[in-house]
Amino acid sequence: GACLCVFDIDRTLTGKQGDTRWCPNNEVTKYWDKAYGGGKATLSALSKEGIKTTFCNECLLGITSAGDGSGQRSPWNQYILEEVMRGEVHDAFVAGHPETQAWSEGMDVRSPYVVHQGDRKKQYAVELIRQWYGQPGRGVCIKPENVYFFGDRTENMMPFVETGINSREISCGSRDRSLYGGSGMVGYCGARPEEIVRVQGNFLCEV
């Protein structure tokens, strides 16, 4: 059956802007990324190596983010759609459905890339992405147990339990201690390819 991988943007597809000293597997781009104070958009190890190097190469792809990158019409957001959201199955789908390559706002899901969907509510947008793929004209039936959400923000993982959708906290080895009073709520270097695993359930980093 078909599968779907959905990713957060900030500190999942990206790492801390400009820092390749603590995050040597990350790569700084020329694009402006306004998240968390701003800086040059920096690809996490996952984005640098490519989603295609993980099991998600065999799945459709999506995004659900509380922020909006650098804005829907920004060069950085264009780069995310054209270069980061890539895999064999997804590329083939996009080739047949060019309407895929657009951003959606919150719960108004008209594409698989959703911005401005609040924390602890991301599960609702991911479910709507699953439904979007199944609509007439696209007709890809994806069971909830074959949907996988990957994000760095701790509080967003367990709300997925009620939807039957899988969720996994990533950037486990590197947390940002400068934000949220040093709580480590968000990641620092972002996702690593080896964290993108096809395991059913809802998982937090091992503390």
Salt bridges, closest charged atoms under 4 A:
ASP8 OD1 - LYS122 NZ 3.12
ASP68 OD1 - LYS34 NZ 2.96
ASP68 OD2 - HIS116 NE2 3.64
ASP91 OD1 - ARG86 NE 2.90
GLU99 OE2 - ARG138 NH1 3.65
GLU105 OE1 - HIS116 ND1 2.97
ASP108 OD1 - ARG110 NE 2.85
ASP119 OD1 - LYS122 NZ 3.88
ASP119 OD2 - ARG153 NE 3.23
GLU127 OE2 - ARG130 NH2 2.89
GLU155 OE1 - ARG120 NH1 2.64
GLU155 OE2 - ARG153 NE 2.69
GLU169 OE2 - ARG175 NH2 3.07
ASP176 OD2 - ARG11 NH1 2.61
GLU194 OE2 - ARG192 NH1 2.81
GLU195 OE2 - ARG192 NH2 3.63
